[in-house]
Amino acid sequence: MDEKSKHRYVFKVVVIGDGAVGKTSLINRFAEQKFIKEYKPTLGTNIVIKEIQENGDNIRLLMWDIAGQSKWKDVRHLYYQGASSAILVFDVTRPETFNNIPHWFDDLLKYSGDIPRVLIANKIDLTEIRKKSTEEIKEMAEKVNAKFFETSAADGTNVLEAFIYLARLMTNKIVK
Amino acid sequence: MTLNPMEKKEISMNVFYALLTALNDIMGQDGKNSVLRYAKLDKYIHTHTPDEISMDEKIDYNIFHSLINSMFVLLGFGTSAILYEAGRKWLIYLSPFGLSLDVMIKKLENWIGGKWDLIKKDDLEIVDVYECPICYGLKSMSGKPICHIIGGALSKIKESETGEKYDVIEDKCIALGDKCCEFRIVKKYKLDVKEYLKE
């Protein structure tokens, strides 16, 4: 075996949060380094595959971009099954999306269990209309027992860092 | 002599479109399109299900198999519930008329291939599928059976026939090295489906 390619992993990552918080944009930024300004709600779930190398390991991420709109509530539980990790996303300019994070967290625990996760505070590039402070986000991260990242899918700030951190969490869990 | 389903070359067009419609219901348009893209069947992304499909219309088996394979890769990872639900929906679109199990398995044999046998033992019904058109050429990576789509379809057939709830457990699978895929049909009160579907 090539020493630089130690292991191959496949992980399913569910990306959850209210509608229009930027879940699809975060995945597009991470997977394809692009940002589309026009908003088009996800219908059901969109699945994106991204392969990365981390510490010599090949990691295949199956990212499930799950529709945030309530019309998908009845089938959403099916999408959680088999997830290895989760990304909880809210929009720093819309406090209601922040307030709903505990509901998404409850769903996650109910259908996927206590899996590795990160909290993402997205749209930090919109500084003039930002409503949630770093201190408030830190408190929420403690509640859901996750590390948090303040990101911008629009300019790419911290997006890669969040996904790589999550990938490390999953591989470390397996190694342990 | 065993029949390679690929040698059948063609399957009924209605089977393919019914599965796309079932996927659309469960995964939404974006989910269905993700599966089609992975299968390199992009040309079907904007194709709507025809209002009426003649039972004589056919589609290349390889196209159907690419779709199934893509569903296993994208949806089957760690989850059987979506594939099982897709099977139930698929059956509704294939035949909403509540035909009996023995009639329906002959129809499925005709539509998608394989050799389907219904075995009745006391109050138990078992369906054996040889040369299974669903898991053909695939190996189970989880060490568990993988033909949840057929399981879901059989459960819906029984429900439509009797008006009662049924679960279907796949005890054998060609993808595990068994000679056939074997499905046991059980009345719902006898088994908790969540227990069965637990990965």
Interface residues (C-beta under 8 A of the other chain):
Chain A: V10 K12 T42 L43 G44 T45 N46 I47 V48 I49 L62 D65 A67 W72 V75 L78 Y79 Q81 G82 A83 S84
Chain B: I26 M27 G28 Q29 D30 G31 K32 N33 S34 V35 Y38 L74 L75 F77 G78 T79 S80 A81 I82 E85 L197 E199
